[in-house]
Amino acid sequence: MSTTIFAVTDPRRERLAALGRRAAIRLGGGVLVLWAVATLTFFALRLMPGDPVLAILGGPSANPTPEAIEAARVEFGLDQPLAVQYLLYLGRLLQGDLGVSYSQHLPVTRVLAEQGGATLELTIAALVLAWLLVLLLTVVTAGRGRVIGGIASLAETLSAALPHFWLGVVLLAVFAFGLRWFPPAGSDSVASLVLPAFSLAIPLAGFIAQVTRESLELTLEQPFVLTARTRGLSDLAVRFRHALRHALLPGVSLSGWAIGALISGAVVSEVIFSRKGIGRQLYQAVQAQDMPLVIGVSLVVAAGYVLANILVDLLYQWIDPRQQEAAA
């Protein structure tokens, strides 16, 4: 007489394990991306014209002596061959040491810690605002006929085509200098966050809304939506409770890219609106040939982009488990 034992598996545990494996794989790929960003940025800055030692000593106007230049070159390891400098730099990165800013004479990690919060605040505000605009525009107008759909689609296309810098200048001219509703500069209040957030959110909302509208219109034609309507649900209830979850998948998959685009756009926005943040720091560091700060900001931006894509990928799998089963 034989006894057969059937293993009982927990679908939820299997799903979490699969998500963990996927996150580990994506994290490994993210480490390679960070290494590539650090390497490319390092060599690109070394190829720039000018002597970084002058930036360390206060710029050409400081008129440093040849002895001071040579001493600074030895102190910062710039007298070593380029390959040696690169290996030493990678070794410091592995220890979490991003070096000292040439222009501010502060540890790069301290500069990033002091300035990163403002950029993160702007990025999150712009992303949330963009999604609110997407939901307002697509859910209300999708499947409402050719005229309404055409007008909404035109508005989305125009929004997506607006350059950040031009939109920022227009918002400043109208709402800051003209109507005086919002402050033209600063980063110490909610009011000062509104115009920069809109300058980043409007083009992003137009881009995401284009793919979300198409997906929502296709979803509204599916049989399960018709079944929901026959149960007596209102049109808005059907759209929000049933159709929207499936229609959001393309937009969610773009959100990882969107966060990277928002951080990149923050460089322009923070300069235009005189906000503190790592975007403005990057702009000033490039001008001053501040290599440690430029590389540090580049790594933070790349790390944010990688982390956002990992989180969005896991969110995508959670919203639609079929994608996880297909990957398995």
N, C-alpha and C positions, 0 to 999 in steps of 0.2 A: 504494500500500500504506500503510495507516494503522496507527498503533500506539496502542493503548488502554492507558492507565495507570490502574490501580486503586489508589486510596488505601487504605492499610492503617491502620486506626485501632486504638489500644490501649484496650481497654475500661477497664482500670484507670486510665489517664491521664484518660480522659473522665469517669470517675466522680469522681476527685479534683478535676477542673476544675469539675464541677457542684457538688460540695460547697463549693468555694471561692467560687463565685458566690453560692450560697445563704447562706454565712456573711457575705459582704460585704453582702448585702441586709439580713440580720438585724442586722448591726452598725450599718448606717445607721438602721434603725428604733430600735435601742437608744440612739443619740445623741439622737434626738428624745424618747425617754422620759426621758432624763436631763435634757434641757432643760425638759421639762414638770414634772418633780419639783422642780428647782431653782426654777422660776418659782412654782409653787403654794406651796412651802414658804416662799419669800421673802415673798410677799404675805400668807400666812396668819399668819406671825409678826408682821408689821407691824400686823395687825388685832387682835392680842392686847392686852388691857388692861395698862397699866403702861408705864413708861418704861425702855427698854433701857439708857439712860445710867446709871441707878441700879445696874443689874446690873454694868456696867463698873466703877463706883466702889466696889463692895463691898456693894451692897444698901441698902435704906432705912435699916437700922440704922447705917450708916456716917455718916449726916448730912452729906453733902457740901455745900459752900458753893455758892451760885448761880454764882460764878465758875468753880469746878471743873466744875460741870455743863456750863456753856457751852463751856469749853475742851475737854472730852471730846467734846461734840457736834460741834465743829468738827474735832477730830482724827480721828474715825471717820467723818466725812462725813455725819453724821445731821442736819446743818443744811440739807442739799441737798433739793430736791424729790424726792418718792418715785420719779418716773420716772428722774431722774438717778442716784439711788442704785441703782436696778435695773440701769441700763446699766453703771455703774461696776462693779457686782458681777459681771455677766456677763463684762466685760472681764478681771477678775481670775481668774474661773474658767477662761477660755480660756488663761490663762498658768499654770494649775495652782496658783494662790494661793487657798486657802480661808479666808484671814484668820487672825485671832488670837482664841482663846477669851476671852470676856469674864470668865468665872468663874475660869479657870485661868491666864490671862495667858501662854499658850503657843500656838505655831502649831497650828492645827487638824490639819495634816498630821502633826505630831509626836504629838499625842494619839491620832489614829487609828492611827498606826504602832505605838504602845506598847500600845494596847488591842485592836487588830484580831486579833492572833494568838490570843487567848483565845477570842474569838467564833468564829473560823474553826475552831479545835480542837473547840469544842462542837458546831458545826454538822456537821462531818464525822463526828464520833463518833456523833451522833444519827442521821444519815442511814444510816451503815453498820449501826448497831444496828437501825434500823427495817427495813432490807432483810433482815437476818438473821432477824428475827422473822417477816417476810412469807414468806420461803422455808421456814422451819421449819413455819409454820402451814399454808400452802397446799399445798406439795408433799406433805406427809405426809397431809393429810386430804382433799384434793380427789378426787372420784370414789370415795369410800369408802362410799357409802350415804347415805340421807337422815338417819339419826340423827347420825352423826359430822359430816356436812356441816352439819346444822342447828346443832349445838353450836358448831362452829367459826365459822359465820356469825354466831351470836349474840355470841360473844366478840369478833369483829371489829367488830361494830356498837357494842358497849359501849365498846371501846377507842377507837374513832373519836370517840365522844361525850364523852370525858373532857376537861374543861378543863385546860390546862397548869398554871394556878396552883393548882387544887385537887389535882391529882395531885402537884405538887411539895410541897405542904404535907403530904400523906399520906405520901409517901416520907420526908420529913424526920422526921415524928413516929414512924414505924415503924422505919426502918433507921438513922437518925442518933441520935435521942434515946432511942428504945426499945431496940433491939438493939445500938446503938453499933457497927455494922459499918463505917460510912462517916462521914467528917467532915461536920458540918452546913454548913460554909462553907469558902471558900478556893478557890484555883485554881492551886495550886502542885504538885499531885500527881495521879497517875492515879486514886487513890481518890476525890478530890474531884470528879472528872469523872463518876463513875458515876451518881449520883442525878440531876444535871441532864440528862445525856444520856437517861436512861430517861424522865424527865418529858416530854421532847420527842419521843422515839422511839415510845412506846407509842401515843399518839393517831394519829401519822402512819402507823405500821404497820397499825393497824386500817383506816384509810382506803384505803391502797394495796392491802392484802390483799383488800378487797372486790372491786375490779376485777380483780385478778390471779387470784383464785379462779374467777371466772366465765369468764375467758379460758382458764385452764388446763383447766377442765372441758370447755369446747367443743373445745379442742385435743386432749384425750385421746380424743375421738370421731372424729377425722379418720382417713382411710385410711392415711396414712403411719405413724401410731402403731400401727395394727393390723399393718402390714407389719413394723415393728420388733419387735413382740412375737413374730411368727411366726419370726423369725430366732433366737429363743431368748434374747433379752436379758431380764434381770430387770426387775421392775416399776420399781424405783428408777432403774435405768440408762435405761429408756425415758423416765421423767419428766424426769431431769436432762439427758440427752444429746440428746433429740429434742423433747419437748413443751415444755420450759421456755423455750427460746429464743423460740418463737413466742408463748408466753403472757406473756412479760415486756413485750411492746411497750406495752400500755396503762399498766403501772406505770412504765416508763421515761419515757413522755410526761408523766407526772405529776411526775416527779422535779424538773423545772425549777421548777414551782410549789412543790414541797415545800421546796426550798432557800430560796426566799423566805419561806415560812411558818416555817421553822426560824429564820431570822434574826430575823423578827418575834417569834417566841416566845421568843427569847433575851433580849429585853427583860425579860420577866416572870421567866424562869428565873434570870438573873443577879442580879436584885434579891432574889429569894427565897433563893438560895443564897449571896448576898454574893460573887459572882464578879466579877472584873474583866472588862471587855469593852465593846464599843461599845454594846450594849444598855443596860447600866447607865449609861453615859455619856449616852446619849440621854435617859433618865429624869431624870437630874440636871440636864441642860442645859435641858430644858423647864421644870423648876421654877425655874431661875435665869434664865430668859429669855435664855439664851446663844445668840443667833441664829446666829453663825458655826458653832458646834459642832453645833447641831441640823441646819442645812443640810448640813454636811459629813457627818454620820452618815447623813442621808437619802440623800445622793448615793452614798455607799459601799454602802448597802443596795440601792439601785436598781441600781447597777452590778453588784453581785453577782448580783442577780436576772436582769438582762439577760444577763450572761455565762453563767450557769447554763443559761438557756433556750436560748441558742445552742449550747452544748456538748451539751445533751440532744437538741436537734433534729438535730444532726449524728450523734450516736450512734444515734438512731432510724433515720436514713437508712442508716447503716452496718449495723445489725442486719437491716433489711429493705430491700434494694435496690429492691424493687417500688415503695416509696413515692417513691424518687428518680425512677424511670422515669415514674411517674404525674405527678409535679410537672413533669418535663421536657415 
